[in-house]
Amino acid sequence: MLEHMGIRWGFVFLRSATHLEPEQSRDLMQQAVEMFLGGENERRVKNSDFEGRIYTEWRYEVIGGLGGQRFDADLETIYGKDSASFLINEQTRGMGAPISRN
């Protein structure tokens, strides 16, 4: 079993702000994963093109057959207000496994 070795794995689904560059979206996604792993509920973020916060209300949501914890980002960009959402699905302990259709 991988868990005893300290390895954790899963998937991250992203709905990104339209004004962000792909690298900026990946950075926000990485910060959301760090928050998930560390049990954080809010983090301030700042970049040359935006600032704001990433937060979670500890909600479990489902996309298709996978579910996970939702994180949101409220941002003020150089173009105005924008947002992003992340669904973090951890597979290590079987969390977020497909929901039974029975």
N, C-alpha and C positions, 0 to 999 in steps of 0.2 A: 504494500500500500504506500502511495507516495506521500501521504500526509505526515508520517513519522519522519520523513526526510526534510520537512520544512518547505516543500513545494506546494504552491497553491496555483490553481489555474481556473480560467473561465472565459467568458465572452463579455465584450462591452458593445452595446448598441448606442449609436449617437444620432441625435437629431440636432443639427448644428445651425447656428446663426448664419445667415446668408452673407454677412459682411466680413466674416473671418476667413483668413487664409487657411488652407489645409493644415499647415504646421501649427497654427494657433489653435485650431480645433483639437488637434492631437495633444497639445500641451494641456488644454482644459480637461480632456478625457483622462490623461495621465494623472492629473491632480485629483480628479474624482475617484480614480482607482486607489490612489494613496489614501484618500479620505476613507474609502470603504475599508481598506485593510487596517487603518488606524482607528476606526470607530469615530471619526470626526463628524460633526453635524453641520459645520459651516467653515468656510475659508474665504478670505479676501484674495482677489486676484488682480494683478495689474500688469499691463504691457504697454508698449508705446502707442498702440492703436485702441486699447480699451481698458476699462477697469470695472470691477463689480464684485460679485460674490458667487460662490458655488455653495449649495446647501442641499440637505436632504430632510425630509419629514418622515423618514424611515418607512416609506410605503413600498409595498411589494406589488409590482405590475407585471403584466404578461405581454409578450410580443410573439404571436404565433404559438408555438409549443414551448417556448422558454420564458422563464420569469426571473425577476431579480429586483434588487433595490434600485429605486429611482433617485437620481441626483439632478438638480436644475441649476442653471447659471443665469443670473440676471446681469446684463452687461450694459454699460454706456460706452458706445464705440464712437469713433470719429464721425460716423454717419448717423448717429442717434442711438436710441435704445434697441437692444436685441437680446436674444436668449439662446440657450442650448439646453438639451436634456440628455441624460445618460442613463441607460439601464445596465446595471452590472450584475451579471449572472455568474456565480461561482459554482464550479463543478466539483471542486476538491472533496467536499463532504456530501455530495449528492444534492446540495441546495440548488434550486432552480431547475431540477429535472423536469422533463415534460409532464404536463398535468394529465392525469388519467381521464379519459373520455367516458369512463363507466359511470 
